Amino acid sequence: MSPNQELNWNPSDFQFLQPYTPPKVNASSLSTVAHLKPFVTVTYAQSMDSMLASAPGTQTHLSGPETKRMTHALRSCHDAILIGVNTAIADDPGLNCRLNGMGMGDQPRPIILDPKGRWNISESSRILQATKCGKAKAPWIFTDLAYVSDARADLLEDYGGAVVPVRDEDDTEAEAGEEGI
């Protein structure tokens, strides 16, 4: 499925999800929900034999049309969607909500955990193609800056995304030892 292909849906089909989604926040309710902890929803698909993919690093379609629409309805309710680098490499995902009638306010921010800068995002990546068409927000990639070129960081910034620096655990331990902490 292309990142721009919209899915037909009926909002009433997913009303049962409302108790399991974050509360809608507007300016008047901001003060009452500011103390709340982050709202996290975990979703995944697995095959009957409890596998997440047919082979390591291979894109595998496990969900049917109803589940796919439900997943996209959940995406529209959340501020962000988080995946690991292995999923980004194997699937080249769009990471957007493709339900018809959804605008940019209904799009989650893609967040990719890539500590060693392994994902070679480019202008042809599905997420940036969807961003270019106004169908997705650009991703934030959490990584150690030592592994990301300035060109990749600039590319993300050009699309409205960002490289978010994280420190390598080994670097932190080395510095702590040097400082006597």
Phi, psi and chi 1 to 4 in degrees:
 res  aa     phi    psi   chi1   chi2   chi3   chi4
   1 MET       -  134.1  171.8 -177.3  -66.6      -
   2 SER   -75.8  157.0   86.7      -      -      -
   3 PRO   -67.3  -12.0   18.9  -26.3      -      -
   4 ASN  -102.7  -10.7  -57.9  -36.1      -      -
   5 GLN   -71.9  119.1 -177.0  179.1  -10.1      -
   6 GLU   -85.5  148.9  -70.0 -171.0  -17.6      -
   7 LEU  -101.1  133.0  -59.7  169.4      -      -
   8 ASN   -76.1  141.8  -67.5  -38.9      -      -
   9 TRP  -158.5  164.2   73.1  -59.7      -      -
  10 ASN  -124.2  116.5 -178.3  -14.2      -      -
  11 PRO   -53.3  -31.6  -24.7   32.7      -      -
  12 SER   -66.5  -21.5   64.1      -      -      -
  13 ASP   -65.7  -19.8  -68.8  -16.8      -      -
  14 PHE  -118.3   16.4  -59.5  106.1      -      -
  15 GLN   -61.8  -28.0  -74.4 -177.3  -25.4      -
  16 PHE   -63.0  -18.6   73.1   95.0      -      -
  17 LEU   -79.9  -18.4  -68.2  173.0      -      -
  18 GLN   -51.3  -43.0 -169.6  171.1    9.5      -
  19 PRO   -66.0  -14.2  -17.4   27.4      -      -
  20 TYR  -107.3   11.8  -51.2  104.2      -      -
  21 THR  -118.3  159.6   59.4      -      -      -
  22 PRO   -63.7  149.7    0.5    1.4      -      -
  23 PRO   -66.4  145.2   22.3  -28.9      -      -
  24 LYS   -69.8  134.2  -66.9  -71.5 -177.8 -165.5
  25 VAL  -114.4  128.4  178.4      -      -      -
  26 ASN  -127.5  178.1   56.7   39.8      -      -
  27 ALA   -58.0  -38.8      -      -      -      -
  28 SER   -73.5  -26.9   62.6      -      -      -
  29 SER   -96.9   -1.3   66.3      -      -      -
  30 LEU   -59.0  -41.6 -165.5   55.8      -      -
  31 SER   -68.2  -28.6   62.5      -      -      -
  32 THR   -82.8  -21.8   59.5      -      -      -
  33 VAL  -106.1   -2.5  -62.8      -      -      -
  34 ALA   -62.4  -26.2      -      -      -      -
  35 HIS   -85.4   -6.3   67.4  -78.3      -      -
  36 LEU   -71.1  151.4  -64.6  176.6      -      -
  37 LYS   -78.7  164.2  -65.4  178.2 -177.8  176.4
  38 PRO   -57.5  144.6  -20.0   28.8      -      -
  39 PHE   -99.4  118.7 -165.4  100.8      -      -
  40 VAL  -119.6  132.5  177.1      -      -      -
  41 THR  -121.8  127.7  -57.2      -      -      -
  42 VAL  -104.7  126.9  175.8      -      -      -
  43 THR  -131.1  149.8   67.4      -      -      -
  44 TYR  -163.7  165.3   69.9   96.0      -      -
  45 ALA  -123.2  144.9      -      -      -      -
  46 GLN  -140.8  154.6   74.0  179.3   38.7      -
  47 SER   -79.8  172.8   63.6      -      -      -
  48 MET   -60.3  -27.9  -65.9  -74.2  -77.5      -
  49 ASP   -92.2   19.9   62.1   -3.6      -      -
  50 SER    67.4   23.4  -59.5      -      -      -
  51 MET   -96.1  150.3  -59.4  -60.4  -71.6      -
  52 LEU   -96.7  -17.5  -62.0  175.8      -      -
  53 ALA  -151.2  156.4      -      -      -      -
  54 SER   -69.6  -26.9   58.5      -      -      -
  55 ALA  -157.3  152.8      -      -      -      -
  56 PRO   -55.2  132.2  -24.7   34.0      -      -
  57 GLY    76.9   12.2      -      -      -      -
  58 THR  -111.6  130.9  -56.4      -      -      -
  59 GLN   -69.4  129.9 -177.3  178.7   23.7      -
  60 THR  -133.0  125.3  -54.8      -      -      -
  61 HIS   -88.4  115.7  -63.1  -80.0      -      -
  62 LEU  -112.3  -20.2  -62.7  171.1      -      -
  63 SER   -97.9  147.6  -59.6      -      -      -
  64 GLY   -89.7  178.0      -      -      -      -
  65 PRO   -59.8  -39.8   -5.3    6.7      -      -
  66 GLU   -66.8  -43.1  -65.2   84.3    9.5      -
  67 THR   -65.7  -38.8  -56.1      -      -      -
  68 LYS   -61.7  -44.5 -173.2  169.9  -70.3  -62.7
  69 ARG   -63.6  -39.7  -76.5 -167.8  -65.2  -85.1
  70 MET   -64.1  -41.9 -177.2 -178.2   74.2      -
  71 THR   -59.9  -42.2  -63.5      -      -      -
  72 HIS   -70.9  -32.3  -75.7  -91.1      -      -
  73 ALA   -63.5  -41.2      -      -      -      -
  74 LEU   -63.8  -40.5  -76.1  168.8      -      -
  75 ARG   -58.7  -39.0  -73.1 -179.7 -177.7 -175.6
  76 SER   -66.0  -19.0   74.3      -      -      -
  77 CYS   -93.7   -7.1  -60.6      -      -      -
  78 HIS  -115.5  154.2  -71.3   77.8      -      -
  79 ASP   -77.6  -26.9  -66.3  -31.6      -      -
  80 ALA  -146.7  159.8      -      -      -      -
  81 ILE  -130.5  127.7 -178.6  170.7      -      -
  82 LEU  -112.2  130.7  174.4   78.4      -      -
  83 ILE  -137.0  163.4   65.4  167.3      -      -
  84 GLY   -93.1  166.1      -      -      -      -
  85 VAL   -62.4  -34.3   65.3      -      -      -
  86 ASN   -62.5  -38.7  -70.9  -24.4      -      -
  87 THR   -66.4  -41.7  -60.6      -      -      -
  88 ALA   -61.0  -42.2      -      -      -      -
  89 ILE   -69.4  -46.3  -69.0  169.2      -      -
  90 ALA   -72.0  -38.3      -      -      -      -
  91 ASP  -103.9  -18.4  -65.9   -8.0      -      -
  92 ASP    43.9   60.7 -174.6   25.1      -      -
  93 PRO   -74.6  156.9   30.0  -34.9      -      -
  94 GLY   -83.7  -33.0      -      -      -      -
  95 LEU    53.8   41.5  -60.8  176.2      -      -
  96 ASN  -129.8  173.3   59.3  -18.5      -      -
  97 CYS   -96.0  119.9  171.6      -      -      -
  98 ARG  -107.7   22.1  -66.3 -171.6  -69.3  -87.1
  99 LEU   -72.8  137.3  -62.7  175.7      -      -
 100 ASN   -63.3  145.4   61.7    3.6      -      -
 101 GLY    87.8   -1.8      -      -      -      -
 102 MET   -88.8  137.6  -64.6  -65.1  170.0      -
 103 GLY  -103.5 -173.0      -      -      -      -
 104 MET   -63.7  -28.4  -76.9  -56.3  -71.5      -
 105 GLY   -67.6  -16.9      -      -      -      -
 106 ASP   -96.9    3.0  -59.3  -55.3      -      -
 107 GLN   -92.0  134.2  -65.1  -62.8  -25.6      -
 108 PRO   -78.7  153.2   30.2  -34.3      -      -
 109 ARG   -81.1  118.4  170.7   72.5   61.5 -174.5
 110 PRO   -69.3  131.3  -17.6   30.3      -      -
 111 ILE  -125.2  123.8  -62.4  177.1      -      -
 112 ILE  -115.0  124.8  -67.9   80.5      -      -
 113 LEU   -89.7  110.3  -59.1 -180.0      -      -
 114 ASP  -138.6   71.5 -174.9    7.0      -      -
 115 PRO   -58.8  -27.1   14.3  -22.5      -      -
 116 LYS  -111.0   15.1  -58.4  -71.6 -175.5 -171.6
 117 GLY    62.6   38.2      -      -      -      -
 118 ARG   -79.6  -26.5  -65.9  177.0   40.6 -132.7
 119 TRP   -78.5  118.9 -172.8   32.0      -      -
 120 ASN   -92.7   70.4 -168.3   17.8      -      -
 121 ILE   -62.8  140.8 -169.4  168.0      -      -
 122 SER  -143.9  175.1   69.0      -      -      -
 123 GLU   -61.6  -21.7  -68.0 -152.5   37.7      -
 124 SER   -87.6   -4.2   64.1      -      -      -
 125 SER   -62.0  139.7  -62.8      -      -      -
 126 ARG   -55.7  -39.6  -74.8 -178.6   59.9 -153.9
 127 ILE   -64.3  -39.3 -176.0   58.9      -      -
 128 LEU   -74.7  -31.2  -67.6 -173.6      -      -
 129 GLN   -64.0  -42.8  -70.3  -62.9  -52.2      -
 130 ALA   -66.3  -38.0      -      -      -      -
 131 THR   -63.5  -44.9  -58.4      -      -      -
 132 LYS   -58.9  -35.3 -173.4  176.7 -174.1  177.6
 133 CYS   -84.7    1.3  -64.1      -      -      -
 134 GLY    75.4   23.4      -      -      -      -
 135 LYS  -109.4    4.2  -59.8  -73.2 -174.4  179.8
 136 ALA  -160.5  159.5      -      -      -      -
 137 LYS   -90.3  148.7  -67.2  178.8 -179.4  172.7
 138 ALA   -71.4  149.5      -      -      -      -
 139 PRO   -77.8  156.8   28.5  -34.2      -      -
 140 TRP  -106.3  126.9  -68.8  -10.2      -      -
 141 ILE  -110.1  118.2  -60.2  175.8      -      -
 142 PHE   -89.1  116.4  -75.7   68.5      -      -
 143 THR  -155.8  165.8 -171.5      -      -      -
 144 ASP   -79.3  124.5 -174.5  -37.1      -      -
 145 LEU   -59.5  -22.1  -68.9  179.1      -      -
 146 ALA   -63.5  -19.5      -      -      -      -
 147 TYR  -103.7    2.4  -61.1  101.0      -      -
 148 VAL  -118.9  127.9  177.0      -      -      -
 149 SER   -74.1  156.1   69.1      -      -      -
 150 ASP   -61.1  -33.9  -71.9  -16.8      -      -
 151 ALA   -63.3  -42.5      -      -      -      -
 152 ARG   -68.2  -40.7  -91.7 -160.3  -73.2  173.3
 153 ALA   -63.4  -42.6      -      -      -      -
 154 ASP   -63.4  -40.3  -69.0  -16.0      -      -
 155 LEU   -59.1  -47.4  174.1   66.0      -      -
 156 LEU   -61.4  -44.2  -79.0  167.7      -      -
 157 GLU   -63.4  -36.2  -72.3  179.7   15.9      -
 158 ASP   -60.6  -30.6  -71.1  -12.9      -      -
 159 TYR   -93.6   -2.6  -80.8   83.8      -      -
 160 GLY    95.8    7.4      -      -      -      -
 161 GLY   -94.3 -168.5      -      -      -      -
 162 ALA  -159.7  153.6      -      -      -      -
 163 VAL   -98.6  121.9  171.5      -      -      -
 164 VAL  -103.7  116.8  180.0      -      -      -
 165 PRO   -72.8  136.0   22.5  -27.5      -      -
 166 VAL  -128.3  154.4  -65.8      -      -      -
 167 ARG   -96.3  142.2  -61.7 -168.8   65.6  141.1
 168 ASP   -69.9  135.1 -174.2  -66.3      -      -
 169 GLU   -55.3  -38.9 -171.9  175.8  -74.7      -
 170 ASP   -64.7  -38.0  -65.3  -24.3      -      -
 171 ASP   -64.1  -40.8  -68.1  -16.0      -      -
 172 THR   -63.5  -43.1  -56.0      -      -      -
 173 GLU   -65.7  -38.4  -70.4  172.7    8.7      -
 174 ALA   -64.7  -44.2      -      -      -      -
 175 GLU   -66.8  -38.9  -73.7 -177.9   17.5      -
 176 ALA   -62.9  -38.2      -      -      -      -
 177 GLY   -67.0  -37.6      -      -      -      -
 178 GLU   -67.9  -34.1  -70.0  171.0   10.7      -
 179 GLU   -89.6   -3.7  -65.0  171.6    7.7      -
 180 GLY    76.2   21.6      -      -      -      -
 181 ILE   -85.3      -  -63.8  175.0      -      -
